[in-house]
């Protein structure tokens, strides 16, 4: 789709444009503009149901505003601005959440007077059906919510006219948090079942293009892959103190070119963009036309990965040698322009705390790298490849050049290769890449969850194929540990194992740079890394 400034402005304004308001007054037009938020994004919204397999990340922000969940995470102060607080969960569709002393039962008391978008009342039967769908449909939801021991419809029971009970097989620190995520959306079951089929009992196909929610916004129009327009649901009762969102209309438009997105926000033709290139941010800042909130993505990381399942990186000495030969600070400056939170540069031998991801003892030391490589049986080095995905080229290419140059100093000849994202994903699963970079993130950034996902198991996300029996046992035990002191002790040992064995080097957490009009307020960094339009207002 060809996109120029005039077309962009017309498309962004849509039904909210001054020209579309006909003979209304200038004052009314200004009010409508003030109450409309326009976000431009590089990605696309390809489904109105966030659980759709193959769905994009942009779907998550949409779903958080069009559907409610039983519970919601709180907000706390973070570096650069407000961030989500996984430890502070409160009711959303539920007015109250009761937890049994043994941690095995949650009882959700539904708010009185809540309705779906079509005006019908929210019932406990709707909630039961929604939870059953979450764990049963062939969707993205079951693998994720299983991380909180939510696996069977038998765990969900209607126990009163406005009460639903969730039972766990044993206490799980991620159970309640999993009920706050986009996949845990509450659905108008009467409407969904009306559009289900024998082959599609959970209405997956229909909900991809339609909504059956009761959230803060309704979908006014949808042009898949191009633009979605949301309208505020003035009957919504589930916000803080019952308050409605500030914005009456949200316009979400795909604008592929990052420079065009930046220009639209700087000119005032758009209000928000959260996916601009890090390389563009310093210049945008210097011009001073917009507000930028730069918040480290503390539930995500960039990693340099070693394939521990094949030579030469099955040798811990080789991994340690490479870790000592990487030019961390130079890479951070070249790839991220020094923006973000570094995870390298620590000097401890025993981790001082149980926070993770955290700064690790990763430091450039060429003499140490040479000695370790010699101990590993490679005094003259060897040849290997370093791979990155096409989608990461903007920051991975300068990383790769610096890695190649630095490893040459210890006798390692690196061939850099760039691959399509789908191809690199397949090769990671098949353990066919020796040395590469990738990005990880966790919606629920509990330390044991990070280790469970990225350091254990025979799956795509254990990038290095790491298999350490002690770590495996620690991760499983920590998941269900209710004693905080014992949990911290287990996590500290996990961190020390990762530091000793170096299956991968977590190098930094990039910023999310939210570029917005100066009068937009309330932006919060959320675990799904998308804007929550319920938070935002115009100052």
Number of C-alpha atoms within 10 A of each C-alpha: 6 7 13 10 14 10 11 21 16 16 18 26 22 15 16 21 18 19 13 13 14 9 9 11 11 11 9 12 19 13 11 18 18 18 17 24 27 23 25 28 24 17 17 21 26 21 26 25 28 29 26 21 13 11 19 15 16 22 22 24 19 27 24 26 25 25 26 27 25 27 24 23 21 14 17 15 11 15 14 17 15 17 21 19 18 21 15 12 18 18 22 22 26 23 15 16 20 11 14 10 7 9 16 15 18 18 20 26 22 23 19 14 10 19 19 22 24 12 10 13 15 24 18 20 18 18 27 22 20 23 26 19 26 28 22 15 17 16 21 17 22 19 14 19 22 15 19 22 21 28 20 17 17 10 17 20 18 16 13 10 11 17 20 22 19 21 20 18 12 13 18 20 21 22 21 25 23 24 22 23 26 23 28 25 27 26 26 25 22 13 17 22 15 11 16 16 13 7 7 14 15 24 21 22 16 19 20 16 14 16 21 22 27 31 28 26 30 24 21 14 13 18 12 14 13 18 20 21 22 24 18 22 21 14 17 21 21 22 17 10 7 9 12 20 21 17 22 19 26 25 24 26 25 20 23 17 12 17 12 18 27 25 14 22 23 22 13 16 21 26 23 29 24 22 19 21 15 19 15 13 18 11 9 17 13 9 9 11 15 21 20 21 19 20 23 24 22 25 20 22 22 18 19 22 27 29 25 24 16 15 10 19 20 18 17 19 23 25 27 24 26 27 26 22 24 25 21 23 16 16 21 22 13 18 21 22 16 16 22 22 20 22 22 20 15 14 12 13 11 14 20 8 12 18 14 21 21 21 19 23 21 24 17 20 15 20 13 17 24 24 15 21 25 17 13 18 13 18 14 11 19 14 10 14 15 21 23 24 20 16 12 15 15 14 19 23 20 17 23 24 16 18 21 19 15 20 22 16 15 24 16 20 17 21 13 17 14 18 15 11 13 10 10 20 18 13 13 22 17 12 17 13 22 22 21 25 21 21 17 17 20 17 18 21 18 19 23 25 22 21 24 21 19 22 25 23 17 13 13 17 20 23 31 30 27 24 16 14 10 11 23 17 12 19 25 15 14 23 20 17 18 14 9 10 10 13 20 18 14 20 24 20 17 24 23 18 16 19 20 16 17 25 28 28 25 25 24 26 26 24 20 24 24 22 26 25 22 18 12 18 14 15 20 25 27 20 21 21 20 20 23 19 25 20 16 17 18 16 9
